[in-house]
Amino acid sequence: MMRKSLYLILAAPLALSTFSTAQAGSSADLRADELRLRQEENQLQRDRDRLYIDRRHRAPRYVIRADEDRVRADRSRIRAIKADIRRDRQIRRRRRY
């Protein structure tokens, strides 16, 4: 009985990781990531425009810093999404062979 429950405990993480990688390389996941990337790039452009306008109109420093922080955060999210897309494409390539 003890051995059977031990096998179940050890088998569960392996099964879950298999399902998560199967979903990670799917074309639906890839399309969703690409859509999210476009949305984040649009948000980055809006934040850059806001930063440009605030600098141009000599806004207070705290406003400019907040805009710069938003731009930095947008860039980091875009980097993460691009890494996710690269990982999904690698998974798809590995599955073909």
GROMACS elastic network, one bead per residue, 0.5 to 0.9 nm:
[ bonds ]
;  ai    aj funct       b0    kb
    1     4     6  0.52113   500
    1     5     6  0.64573   500
    1     6     6  0.86966   500
    2     5     6  0.53386   500
    2     6     6  0.62071   500
    2     7     6  0.87656   500
    3     7     6  0.62602   500
    3     8     6  0.87320   500
    4     7     6  0.51998   500
    4     8     6  0.64055   500
    4     9     6  0.87800   500
    5     8     6  0.50191   500
    5     9     6  0.62010   500
    5    10     6  0.86521   500
    6     9     6  0.50885   500
    6    10     6  0.62227   500
    6    11     6  0.85136   500
    7    10     6  0.51233   500
    7    11     6  0.58903   500
    7    12     6  0.85691   500
    8    11     6  0.50626   500
    8    12     6  0.61156   500
    9    12     6  0.56470   500
    9    13     6  0.76449   500
   10    13     6  0.64641   500
   10    14     6  0.72591   500
   11    14     6  0.53410   500
   11    15     6  0.62418   500
   11    16     6  0.87368   500
   12    15     6  0.52397   500
   12    16     6  0.62118   500
   12    17     6  0.86669   500
   13    16     6  0.50876   500
   13    17     6  0.60678   500
   13    18     6  0.85691   500
   14    17     6  0.52459   500
   14    18     6  0.62751   500
   14    19     6  0.88361   500
   15    18     6  0.51664   500
   15    19     6  0.64487   500
   15    20     6  0.87951   500
   16    19     6  0.52002   500
   16    20     6  0.62332   500
   16    21     6  0.87696   500
   17    20     6  0.50683   500
   17    21     6  0.62506   500
   17    22     6  0.85596   500
   18    21     6  0.53865   500
   18    22     6  0.62311   500
   18    23     6  0.88089   500
   19    22     6  0.50230   500
   19    23     6  0.63413   500
   19    24     6  0.85923   500
   20    23     6  0.52093   500
   20    24     6  0.60463   500
   20    25     6  0.89810   500
   21    25     6  0.65098   500
   21    26     6  0.88146   500
   21    88     6  0.88421   500
   21    91     6  0.78171   500
   22    25     6  0.59430   500
   22    26     6  0.67521   500
   22    91     6  0.86202   500
   23    26     6  0.53170   500
   23    27     6  0.88164   500
   23    28     6  0.86234   500
   23    29     6  0.70550   500
   24    27     6  0.87358   500
   24    29     6  0.63438   500
   24    30     6  0.79381   500
   24    84     6  0.88079   500
   24    87     6  0.82853   500
   24    88     6  0.58579   500
   24    91     6  0.76724   500
   24    92     6  0.88897   500
   25    28     6  0.84893   500
   25    29     6  0.67717   500
   25    30     6  0.69467   500
   25    85     6  0.89129   500
   25    87     6  0.78629   500
   25    89     6  0.66042   500
   25    90     6  0.79488   500
   25    91     6  0.53593   500
   25    92     6  0.53117   500
   25    93     6  0.89822   500
   25    95     6  0.87517   500
   26    29     6  0.52860   500
   26    30     6  0.63260   500
   26    31     6  0.87485   500
   26    88     6  0.75018   500
   26    91     6  0.88081   500
   26    92     6  0.73809   500
   27    31     6  0.60873   500
   27    32     6  0.84911   500
   27    88     6  0.86980   500
   27    92     6  0.85926   500
   28    31     6  0.51360   500
   28    32     6  0.61207   500
   28    33     6  0.85885   500
   29    32     6  0.50419   500
   29    33     6  0.61361   500
   29    34     6  0.86121   500
   29    85     6  0.88408   500
   29    88     6  0.80413   500
   30    33     6  0.51059   500
   30    34     6  0.62071   500
   30    35     6  0.86206   500
   30    84     6  0.86699   500
   30    85     6  0.63353   500
   30    88     6  0.65745   500
   30    89     6  0.77966   500
   31    34     6  0.50452   500
   31    35     6  0.61202   500
   31    36     6  0.85256   500
   32    35     6  0.50759   500
   32    36     6  0.61188   500
   32    37     6  0.85311   500
   33    37     6  0.60446   500
   33    38     6  0.86867   500
   33    81     6  0.66178   500
   33    82     6  0.82414   500
   33    84     6  0.75671   500
   33    85     6  0.64447   500
   34    38     6  0.63071   500
   34    39     6  0.86836   500
   34    81     6  0.81248   500
   34    82     6  0.84316   500
   34    85     6  0.73674   500
   35    38     6  0.51850   500
   35    39     6  0.63179   500
   35    40     6  0.86819   500
   36    39     6  0.50671   500
   36    40     6  0.61364   500
   36    41     6  0.85515   500
   36    78     6  0.88683   500
   36    81     6  0.76876   500
   37    40     6  0.51150   500
   37    41     6  0.60791   500
   37    42     6  0.85927   500
   37    77     6  0.86620   500
   37    78     6  0.63033   500
   37    81     6  0.62680   500
   37    82     6  0.73850   500
   38    41     6  0.50492   500
   38    42     6  0.61969   500
   38    43     6  0.86117   500
   39    42     6  0.51280   500
   39    43     6  0.62297   500
   39    44     6  0.86325   500
   40    44     6  0.60698   500
   40    45     6  0.85937   500
   40    74     6  0.66948   500
   40    75     6  0.85023   500
   40    77     6  0.74886   500
   40    78     6  0.64184   500
   41    45     6  0.62450   500
   41    46     6  0.87116   500
   41    74     6  0.78069   500
   41    75     6  0.84025   500
   41    78     6  0.71304   500
   42    45     6  0.50848   500
   42    46     6  0.63084   500
   42    47     6  0.86741   500
   43    46     6  0.50756   500
   43    47     6  0.61708   500
   43    48     6  0.85510   500
   43    71     6  0.88556   500
   43    74     6  0.73524   500
   44    47     6  0.50715   500
   44    48     6  0.60622   500
   44    49     6  0.85433   500
   44    70     6  0.81253   500
   44    71     6  0.60711   500
   44    72     6  0.89098   500
   44    73     6  0.89267   500
   44    74     6  0.56130   500
   44    75     6  0.72063   500
   44    78     6  0.88654   500
   45    48     6  0.50385   500
   45    49     6  0.61390   500
   45    50     6  0.85950   500
   45    71     6  0.86251   500
   46    49     6  0.50902   500
   46    50     6  0.62036   500
   46    51     6  0.86524   500
   47    51     6  0.61433   500
   47    52     6  0.85772   500
   47    67     6  0.66402   500
   47    68     6  0.83159   500
   47    70     6  0.67712   500
   47    71     6  0.59874   500
   47    74     6  0.84525   500
   48    51     6  0.50168   500
   48    52     6  0.61288   500
   48    53     6  0.86169   500
   48    67     6  0.77531   500
   48    68     6  0.81926   500
   48    70     6  0.87992   500
   48    71     6  0.64926   500
   49    52     6  0.50350   500
   49    53     6  0.61728   500
   49    54     6  0.85612   500
   50    53     6  0.51413   500
   50    54     6  0.60864   500
   50    55     6  0.85677   500
   50    67     6  0.71459   500
   51    54     6  0.51044   500
   51    55     6  0.61218   500
   51    56     6  0.84519   500
   51    63     6  0.86016   500
   51    64     6  0.63436   500
   51    65     6  0.89208   500
   51    66     6  0.88888   500
   51    67     6  0.54456   500
   51    68     6  0.68913   500
   51    71     6  0.84171   500
   52    55     6  0.52230   500
   52    56     6  0.60319   500
   52    57     6  0.85992   500
   53    57     6  0.60521   500
   53    58     6  0.84296   500
   53    59     6  0.85955   500
   54    57     6  0.51697   500
   54    58     6  0.59822   500
   54    59     6  0.50894   500
   54    60     6  0.82637   500
   54    63     6  0.75433   500
   54    64     6  0.64567   500
   54    67     6  0.84546   500
   55    58     6  0.50189   500
   55    59     6  0.61072   500
   55    60     6  0.87838   500
   55    64     6  0.68430   500
   56    59     6  0.78277   500
   58    61     6  0.84991   500
   58    64     6  0.88742   500
   59    62     6  0.83173   500
   59    63     6  0.64254   500
   59    64     6  0.67306   500
   60    63     6  0.55084   500
   60    64     6  0.66061   500
   60    65     6  0.88463   500
   61    64     6  0.50840   500
   61    65     6  0.60326   500
   61    66     6  0.84927   500
   62    65     6  0.50374   500
   62    66     6  0.60820   500
   62    67     6  0.85888   500
   63    66     6  0.51062   500
   63    67     6  0.62423   500
   63    68     6  0.86442   500
   64    67     6  0.50340   500
   64    68     6  0.61385   500
   64    69     6  0.85849   500
   65    69     6  0.60880   500
   65    70     6  0.85879   500
   66    69     6  0.50406   500
   66    70     6  0.62501   500
   66    71     6  0.87134   500
   67    70     6  0.50751   500
   67    71     6  0.62890   500
   67    72     6  0.86721   500
   68    71     6  0.50691   500
   68    72     6  0.61854   500
   68    73     6  0.85924   500
   69    72     6  0.50428   500
   69    73     6  0.60985   500
   69    74     6  0.85325   500
   70    73     6  0.50559   500
   70    74     6  0.60795   500
   70    75     6  0.86039   500
   71    74     6  0.50481   500
   71    75     6  0.62095   500
   71    76     6  0.87093   500
   72    75     6  0.51386   500
   72    76     6  0.62968   500
   72    77     6  0.87202   500
   73    76     6  0.51539   500
   73    77     6  0.62348   500
   73    78     6  0.86183   500
   74    77     6  0.51555   500
   74    78     6  0.61715   500
   74    79     6  0.86466   500
   75    78     6  0.50470   500
   75    79     6  0.61792   500
   75    80     6  0.86760   500
   76    79     6  0.50279   500
   76    80     6  0.62602   500
   76    81     6  0.86802   500
   77    80     6  0.50838   500
   77    81     6  0.61995   500
   77    82     6  0.86060   500
   78    81     6  0.50752   500
   78    82     6  0.60873   500
   78    83     6  0.85326   500
   79    82     6  0.51369   500
   79    83     6  0.61692   500
   79    84     6  0.86151   500
   80    83     6  0.50906   500
   80    84     6  0.62044   500
   80    85     6  0.87008   500
   81    85     6  0.61985   500
   81    86     6  0.86261   500
   82    85     6  0.50150   500
   82    86     6  0.61660   500
   82    87     6  0.85635   500
   83    86     6  0.50580   500
   83    87     6  0.61409   500
   83    88     6  0.86070   500
   84    87     6  0.50594   500
   84    88     6  0.61609   500
   84    89     6  0.86472   500
   85    88     6  0.50549   500
   85    89     6  0.61836   500
   85    90     6  0.86066   500
   86    89     6  0.51621   500
   86    90     6  0.61980   500
   86    91     6  0.86559   500
   87    90     6  0.51023   500
   87    91     6  0.62137   500
   87    92     6  0.86750   500
   88    91     6  0.50950   500
   88    92     6  0.62426   500
   88    93     6  0.86874   500
   89    92     6  0.50281   500
   89    93     6  0.61660   500
   89    94     6  0.86320   500
   90    93     6  0.50674   500
   90    94     6  0.61723   500
   90    95     6  0.86270   500
   91    94     6  0.51677   500
   91    95     6  0.62554   500
   91    96     6  0.88979   500
   92    95     6  0.51663   500
   92    96     6  0.65216   500
   93    96     6  0.54007   500
   93    97     6  0.71347   500
   94    97     6  0.57570   500
